[in-house]
Amino acid sequence: MAYKIGIDVGGTFTDFLLAFENDSSKIYKVLSTPHDPSEATLEGPKEMAADCDLSLQQFLREVSVIVHGTTVTTNAVLLTAGPKQPF
């Protein structure tokens, strides 16, 4: 089975959408890790693999697409938040 994964890193939660070949899907949500966003980003696929009764390595071999976005960056741009850099 081929899986597709969508990831959105937010300030509080990192959200995941796991899409299956049969057009069904499942949503996952893990606490974001602002000190290192990769930690939460890697936790989601671990949960997905467990739900599919696969090891992480087996599961990732079956993933055909990963789409990644970040609400944290979008919000920082929209709100002009974050460090100020002189131009």
MISEPA-467174 format. One line per 4 residues: number of its first residue (from 1); their letters; for each residue x, y, z of N, C-alpha, C. Coordinates in nm, 2 decimals. Layout:
% residues N
NUM> a> X/Y/Z/X/Y/Z/X/Y/Z | ...
This chain:
% residues 87
1> mayk> 0.09/-0.12/0.00/0.00/0.00/0.00/0.09/0.12/0.00 | 0.05/0.22/-0.08/0.12/0.35/-0.08/0.05/0.45/0.01 | 0.13/0.52/0.08/0.07/0.62/0.17/0.12/0.76/0.13 | 0.04/0.86/0.16/0.08/1.00/0.14/0.06/1.07/0.27
5> igid> 0.16/1.16/0.31/0.16/1.23/0.44/0.16/1.38/0.42 | 0.08/1.45/0.49/0.08/1.59/0.50/0.12/1.63/0.64 | 0.21/1.73/0.65/0.26/1.77/0.78/0.25/1.93/0.79 | 0.19/1.97/0.90/0.19/2.12/0.93/0.24/2.14/1.07
9> vggt> 0.35/2.21/1.08/0.41/2.24/1.21/0.35/2.37/1.26 | 0.28/2.36/1.37/0.23/2.48/1.43/0.29/2.51/1.57 | 0.25/2.62/1.63/0.31/2.66/1.75/0.28/2.56/1.87 | 0.16/2.51/1.87/0.12/2.42/1.98/0.12/2.28/1.94
13> ftdf> 0.07/2.25/1.82/0.06/2.11/1.77/0.12/2.10/1.63 | 0.17/1.98/1.60/0.22/1.95/1.47/0.11/1.85/1.42 | 0.05/1.88/1.31/-0.06/1.80/1.26/-0.02/1.72/1.14 | -0.08/1.60/1.13/-0.04/1.51/1.02/-0.17/1.46/0.96
17> llaf> -0.17/1.44/0.83/-0.28/1.38/0.75/-0.21/1.26/0.68 | -0.26/1.14/0.71/-0.22/1.02/0.65/-0.33/0.98/0.55 | -0.30/0.98/0.42/-0.39/0.94/0.31/-0.36/0.80/0.26 | -0.46/0.72/0.25/-0.45/0.59/0.20/-0.49/0.58/0.06
21> ends> -0.45/0.47/-0.01/-0.48/0.45/-0.15/-0.63/0.44/-0.18 | -0.71/0.40/-0.08/-0.86/0.39/-0.10/-0.93/0.52/-0.08 | -0.85/0.63/-0.08/-0.91/0.77/-0.06/-0.96/0.80/0.08 | -0.93/0.71/0.18/-0.96/0.74/0.32/-0.84/0.81/0.38
25> skiy> -0.86/0.87/0.49/-0.75/0.94/0.56/-0.77/0.93/0.71 | -0.66/0.97/0.78/-0.66/0.97/0.92/-0.58/1.09/0.97 | -0.62/1.16/1.07/-0.55/1.28/1.12/-0.48/1.24/1.25 | -0.36/1.29/1.26/-0.27/1.27/1.38/-0.23/1.41/1.43
29> kvls> -0.21/1.42/1.56/-0.17/1.55/1.62/-0.08/1.52/1.73 | 0.04/1.58/1.73/0.14/1.56/1.84/0.18/1.70/1.89 | 0.22/1.71/2.01/0.26/1.84/2.06/0.39/1.89/1.99 | 0.39/2.01/1.95/0.50/2.07/1.88/0.62/2.08/1.98
33> tphd> 0.74/2.09/1.92/0.86/2.10/2.00/0.94/2.22/1.95 | 0.90/2.34/2.00/0.96/2.46/1.95/1.11/2.47/1.96 | 1.17/2.40/2.05/1.32/2.40/2.06/1.38/2.32/1.95 | 1.31/2.23/1.89/1.36/2.15/1.78/1.24/2.09/1.71
37> psea> 1.18/2.16/1.61/1.06/2.11/1.54/1.07/1.98/1.48 | 1.19/1.93/1.45/1.21/1.80/1.39/1.16/1.69/1.48 | 1.17/1.71/1.61/1.13/1.61/1.71/0.98/1.57/1.69 | 0.90/1.67/1.68/0.75/1.65/1.66/0.73/1.60/1.52
41> tleg> 0.80/1.65/1.43/0.78/1.61/1.29/0.82/1.46/1.27 | 0.91/1.41/1.35/0.94/1.26/1.34/0.86/1.18/1.42 | 0.79/1.23/1.52/0.70/1.16/1.61/0.58/1.11/1.54 | 0.52/1.19/1.45/0.40/1.16/1.38/0.41/1.03/1.30
45> pkem> 0.51/1.02/1.21/0.53/0.90/1.13/0.55/0.77/1.22 | 0.60/0.79/1.34/0.62/0.67/1.43/0.48/0.62/1.47 | 0.39/0.72/1.50/0.25/0.68/1.54/0.18/0.62/1.43 | 0.20/0.68/1.31/0.13/0.62/1.19/0.17/0.48/1.16
49> aadc> 0.30/0.46/1.17/0.36/0.32/1.15/0.30/0.22/1.24 | 0.29/0.26/1.37/0.24/0.17/1.47/0.09/0.14/1.44 | 0.02/0.24/1.40/-0.13/0.22/1.37/-0.14/0.13/1.25 | -0.05/0.13/1.16/-0.05/0.04/1.04/0.01/-0.10/1.07
53> dlsl> 0.05/-0.12/1.19/0.12/-0.24/1.23/0.25/-0.27/1.15 | 0.32/-0.16/1.13/0.45/-0.17/1.06/0.56/-0.11/1.14 | 0.68/-0.15/1.12/0.80/-0.08/1.17/0.80/0.06/1.10 | 0.87/0.15/1.16/0.89/0.28/1.10/0.96/0.27/0.96
57> qqfl> 1.06/0.18/0.95/1.13/0.16/0.83/1.04/0.10/0.72 | 0.96/0.00/0.76/0.86/-0.06/0.66/0.76/0.04/0.62 | 0.71/0.12/0.71/0.61/0.22/0.68/0.67/0.33/0.58 | 0.78/0.38/0.61/0.84/0.48/0.53/0.87/0.44/0.38
61> revs> 0.90/0.31/0.37/0.92/0.25/0.24/0.79/0.26/0.15 | 0.68/0.26/0.22/0.55/0.26/0.15/0.50/0.41/0.13 | 0.57/0.51/0.18/0.52/0.65/0.16/0.57/0.70/0.02 | 0.47/0.74/-0.06/0.51/0.79/-0.19/0.52/0.94/-0.20
65> vivh> 0.46/1.02/-0.10/0.46/1.16/-0.10/0.46/1.21/0.04 | 0.54/1.31/0.07/0.53/1.39/0.19/0.52/1.54/0.15 | 0.42/1.60/0.21/0.41/1.75/0.18/0.42/1.81/0.32 | 0.51/1.91/0.33/0.54/1.97/0.46/0.51/2.12/0.45
69> gttv> 0.45/2.18/0.55/0.42/2.32/0.57/0.44/2.36/0.71 | 0.45/2.49/0.73/0.47/2.53/0.87/0.38/2.66/0.90 | 0.29/2.64/0.98/0.20/2.75/1.03/0.29/2.85/1.11 | 0.39/2.80/1.18/0.47/2.89/1.26/0.53/3.00/1.17
73> ttna> 0.59/2.96/1.06/0.65/3.06/0.97/0.55/3.15/0.90 | 0.44/3.09/0.86/0.33/3.17/0.79/0.28/3.28/0.89 | 0.26/3.24/1.02/0.21/3.33/1.12/0.31/3.44/1.14 | 0.44/3.40/1.15/0.55/3.50/1.18/0.55/3.61/1.06
77> vllt> 0.53/3.56/0.94/0.53/3.65/0.83/0.41/3.74/0.83 | 0.29/3.68/0.85/0.17/3.76/0.85/0.16/3.86/0.96 | 0.22/3.82/1.08/0.21/3.91/1.20/0.34/3.99/1.21 | 0.43/3.98/1.11/0.56/4.05/1.12/0.62/4.03/1.26
81> agpk> 0.62/3.90/1.30/0.68/3.87/1.43/0.82/3.81/1.41 | 0.89/3.79/1.51/1.02/3.73/1.50/1.13/3.84/1.51 | 1.25/3.80/1.49/1.36/3.90/1.50/1.36/4.00/1.39 | 1.39/4.12/1.42/1.39/4.22/1.32/1.54/4.23/1.26
85> qpf> 1.54/4.23/1.13/1.67/4.24/1.06/1.68/4.37/0.98 | 1.78/4.45/1.00/1.79/4.57/0.92/1.83/4.53/0.78 | 1.77/4.61/0.68/1.80/4.58/0.54/1.89/4.69/0.49
